[in-house]
Amino acid sequence: MTTENTLGRIEISPTAVATVAANAVTQAYGVVGLAAKNATDQLLSQLTGDVNHGVDVRFVNNEAVIDLYVIIEYGTRIVSVAHSVQNLVKFNVEKALGLPVASINVHVQGLRVSDNAA
């Protein structure tokens, strides 16, 4: 996204938005981590070391549309965790970048059972 004013131009890349969103997602209660949306993306993220895998950002009418692919802790309420992720990501992106967020789509790619016996 590009914004121009009398002082110059400001460009915000989708990668910058993805970084802020990925950091916010990992702070959400019930989220174990981010997941790739398909096997090809998983392989590419492992080869390149991409820390933003699981986050897709696109701009529509100068607003961000963010798709998140997450793994959630088994036993948590999935809908509550997804709403929490949406609110947390929207707040962090708008606060850090001053960029309006049109929508945040949370795709639950899996559940992880943690071993609490140890």
Rosetta silent file (secondary structure, phi, psi, omega in degrees, C-alpha in Angstrom):
SEQUENCE: MTTENTLGRIEISPTAVATVAANAVTQAYGVVGLAAKNATDQLLSQLTGDVNHGVDVRFVNNEAVIDLYVIIEYGTRIVSVAHSVQNLVKFNVEKALGLPVASINVHVQGLRVSDNAA
SCORE:     score description
SCORE:     0.000 S_00000001
   1 L     0.000  138.898 -178.789    0.000    0.000    0.000 S_00000001
   2 E  -122.178  134.557  175.200    1.274    3.454   -0.889 S_00000001
   3 E  -125.252  134.606  178.504    0.305    6.768    0.693 S_00000001
   4 E  -118.857  143.505  173.259    1.499   10.121   -0.597 S_00000001
   5 E  -143.492 -169.625 -176.053    1.533   13.510    1.100 S_00000001
   6 L   -67.804  -23.724 -178.923    3.454   16.781    0.775 S_00000001
   7 L   -85.423  -20.279 -178.701    6.529   15.328    2.469 S_00000001
   8 E   150.720 -153.245 -174.562    6.815   12.277    0.246 S_00000001
   9 E  -122.547  142.361  176.822    5.562    8.751   -0.146 S_00000001
  10 E  -119.240  125.217  178.077    5.046    5.952    2.375 S_00000001
  11 E  -117.884  129.907  176.379    5.001    2.352    1.179 S_00000001
  12 L  -115.386  119.656 -177.258    3.979   -0.546    3.395 S_00000001
  13 L   -83.338  153.940  175.165    4.817   -3.958    1.995 S_00000001
  14 H   -59.214  -29.308  178.520    2.659   -7.031    2.529 S_00000001
  15 H   -65.590  -37.832  177.950    5.677   -8.634    4.209 S_00000001
  16 H   -64.842  -42.925  178.209    5.700   -5.935    6.899 S_00000001
  17 H   -64.546  -42.136 -179.989    2.009   -6.492    7.581 S_00000001
  18 H   -62.727  -37.241  179.178    2.567  -10.263    7.647 S_00000001
  19 H   -65.041  -45.289  178.509    5.363   -9.888   10.205 S_00000001
  20 H   -63.889  -43.557 -179.749    3.196   -7.843   12.568 S_00000001
  21 H   -64.378  -43.198 -179.771    0.281  -10.261   12.106 S_00000001
  22 H   -62.484  -41.064  177.869    2.465  -13.347   12.675 S_00000001
  23 H   -65.344  -37.889  179.000    3.837  -11.898   15.917 S_00000001
  24 H   -67.692  -40.485 -178.724    0.312  -11.090   17.116 S_00000001
  25 H   -61.926  -41.562 -177.088   -0.984  -14.580   16.308 S_00000001
  26 H   -67.944  -15.762  178.443    1.722  -16.280   18.342 S_00000001
  27 H   -89.353  -10.906 -175.759    0.638  -14.245   21.394 S_00000001
  28 L   -74.378  138.345  177.590   -2.993  -15.384   21.220 S_00000001
  29 L   -66.035  132.965  176.775   -4.223  -17.841   23.837 S_00000001
  30 L    93.917  -11.167  179.378   -4.951  -21.260   22.367 S_00000001
  31 E   -93.190  124.964  178.997   -2.818  -20.849   19.249 S_00000001
  32 E   -84.229  -38.610 -179.942    0.032  -23.333   18.994 S_00000001
  33 E   176.310 -175.325  177.716    1.517  -21.838   15.840 S_00000001
  34 E   -96.011  151.300  179.727    1.127  -20.946   12.205 S_00000001
  35 L  -128.966  152.300  175.259    0.711  -23.521    9.464 S_00000001
  36 L   -73.706  152.107 -178.068    1.264  -23.406    5.739 S_00000001
  37 L   -76.749  -20.360  176.231   -1.884  -23.376    3.640 S_00000001
  38 L  -155.331  175.231 -175.388   -0.679  -26.310    1.514 S_00000001
  39 H   -65.163  -35.302  179.591    2.256  -28.718    1.124 S_00000001
  40 H   -63.702  -46.077  178.188    4.021  -26.553   -1.455 S_00000001
  41 H   -64.231  -35.584  177.892    4.037  -23.536    0.852 S_00000001
  42 H   -62.294  -44.863  179.790    5.250  -25.740    3.720 S_00000001
  43 H   -64.992  -44.701  179.286    8.212  -26.928    1.679 S_00000001
  44 H   -62.446  -40.779 -179.623    9.071  -23.405    0.508 S_00000001
  45 H   -67.038  -33.396  177.754    8.921  -21.996    4.044 S_00000001
  46 H   -71.460  -37.384  179.985   11.265  -24.715    5.289 S_00000001
  47 H   -72.034  -39.369 -175.813   13.752  -24.106    2.480 S_00000001
  48 H   -92.242  -14.879 -177.448   13.726  -20.314    2.747 S_00000001
  49 L    73.252   27.298 -177.790   13.291  -20.037    6.516 S_00000001
  50 L   -67.614  119.809 -179.721   10.265  -17.774    6.019 S_00000001
  51 L   -83.572   -9.531 -177.942    8.909  -16.783    9.424 S_00000001
  52 L  -100.625   15.563  177.166    5.694  -15.426    7.895 S_00000001
  53 L   -62.848  145.032 -177.396    4.435  -18.719    6.507 S_00000001
  54 L    92.167    2.041  178.508    0.780  -19.103    7.332 S_00000001
  55 E  -131.019  122.305  174.099    0.015  -15.426    6.699 S_00000001
  56 E  -116.452  132.778 -179.256   -1.227  -14.040    3.385 S_00000001
  57 E  -127.093  134.843  172.017   -1.749  -10.306    2.973 S_00000001
  58 E  -140.396  157.206 -178.749   -3.307   -8.435    0.095 S_00000001
  59 E  -108.362  129.720  176.885   -4.512   -4.865   -0.282 S_00000001
  60 E  -129.972  117.923  179.931   -8.047   -4.027   -1.434 S_00000001
  61 L    53.634   46.421  179.389   -9.074   -0.359   -1.674 S_00000001
  62 L    60.135   26.439  173.814   -6.141    0.719    0.545 S_00000001
  63 E  -128.464  149.465 -178.855   -7.169   -1.714    3.283 S_00000001
  64 E   -86.898  137.403  170.599   -5.464   -4.942    4.291 S_00000001
  65 E  -116.393  119.235 -172.158   -7.128   -8.317    3.877 S_00000001
  66 E  -116.799  128.609  173.618   -5.284  -10.894    5.968 S_00000001
  67 E  -109.405  126.296 -179.048   -5.595  -14.688    5.760 S_00000001
  68 E  -117.050  134.548  178.140   -4.162  -16.625    8.705 S_00000001
  69 E  -115.545  109.553 -169.682   -3.540  -20.377    8.760 S_00000001
  70 E  -122.674  159.913  170.588   -3.242  -21.529   12.371 S_00000001
  71 E  -114.798  129.763 -173.650   -2.914  -24.621   14.526 S_00000001
  72 E  -112.346  148.557  178.681   -4.981  -24.498   17.715 S_00000001
  73 E   -67.418  129.551  177.589   -4.538  -26.284   21.032 S_00000001
  74 L   -62.955  136.433  178.632   -6.884  -29.237   21.434 S_00000001
  75 L   101.609  -13.366  175.785   -9.468  -28.626   24.156 S_00000001
  76 L   -89.661  159.343  178.750   -9.843  -24.896   23.586 S_00000001
  77 L   -80.160  113.244 -171.088  -12.994  -23.445   22.075 S_00000001
  78 H   -60.539  -44.254 -178.023  -12.056  -22.967   18.424 S_00000001
  79 H   -63.639  -41.367  179.357  -14.523  -20.163   17.697 S_00000001
  80 H   -65.208  -42.096  178.548  -13.383  -18.170   20.749 S_00000001
  81 H   -63.794  -43.054 -179.924   -9.722  -18.587   19.836 S_00000001
  82 H   -63.232  -42.311  177.124  -10.415  -17.518   16.227 S_00000001
  83 H   -64.154  -39.928  177.944  -12.289  -14.385   17.361 S_00000001
  84 H   -62.128  -42.408  178.341   -9.460  -13.581   19.761 S_00000001
  85 H   -61.931  -45.107  179.383   -6.919  -13.951   16.930 S_00000001
  86 H   -58.527  -48.546 -178.544   -8.961  -11.639   14.699 S_00000001
  87 H   -64.454  -42.867 -178.357   -9.199   -8.942   17.373 S_00000001
  88 H   -65.532  -44.237 -179.625   -5.545   -9.207   18.379 S_00000001
  89 H   -67.375  -44.471  179.220   -4.227   -9.062   14.809 S_00000001
  90 H   -58.741  -47.349  179.998   -6.517   -6.171   13.830 S_00000001
  91 H   -60.632  -47.935 -176.331   -5.455   -4.157   16.885 S_00000001
  92 H   -67.092  -41.561  179.998   -1.733   -4.792   16.392 S_00000001
  93 H   -66.600  -45.048 -179.045   -1.680   -4.089   12.639 S_00000001
  94 H   -67.625  -36.294 -179.717   -3.709   -0.896   12.969 S_00000001
  95 H   -72.535  -46.085 -174.869   -1.668    0.308   15.960 S_00000001
  96 H   -75.306  -37.568 -172.384    1.786   -0.513   14.589 S_00000001
  97 H  -111.193  -11.579 -177.340    1.292    0.448   10.953 S_00000001
  98 L    64.950   28.333 -175.330   -1.660    2.833   10.968 S_00000001
  99 L  -108.544  124.398  178.309   -3.158    0.667    8.235 S_00000001
 100 L   -68.482  141.537 -179.876   -6.900   -0.047    8.186 S_00000001
 101 E  -108.653  120.564 -179.850   -7.784   -3.738    8.142 S_00000001
 102 E   -76.646  -47.494  179.669  -10.799   -4.719    6.030 S_00000001
 103 E  -158.247  155.307  176.258  -10.995   -8.350    7.136 S_00000001
 104 E  -129.594  117.528 -179.367   -9.093  -11.136    8.835 S_00000001
 105 E  -104.152  120.565 -179.056   -9.869  -14.690    7.785 S_00000001
 106 E  -102.822  119.879  178.322   -8.750  -17.399   10.205 S_00000001
 107 E  -108.891  114.061  179.519   -8.278  -20.860    8.689 S_00000001
 108 E   -83.688  111.715 -176.401   -7.807  -23.578   11.312 S_00000001
 109 E   -89.317  -16.856  179.885   -5.434  -26.069    9.693 S_00000001
 110 E   178.972  172.681  176.621   -5.233  -28.463   12.601 S_00000001
 111 E  -121.402  144.506  177.801   -5.371  -29.192   16.311 S_00000001
 112 E  -121.337  130.451  177.195   -2.443  -30.157   18.489 S_00000001
 113 L   -94.069  122.026  178.380   -2.729  -32.241   21.633 S_00000001
 114 L   -90.469  152.367 -179.699   -0.120  -31.268   24.180 S_00000001
 115 L   -93.089   99.995 -178.679    1.375  -33.796   26.561 S_00000001
 116 L   -89.353   -0.006 -178.261    0.527  -32.501   30.041 S_00000001
 117 L   -73.500  -22.158 -176.046    1.697  -35.678   31.789 S_00000001
 118 L   -81.972    0.000    0.000    5.323  -34.516   31.890 S_00000001
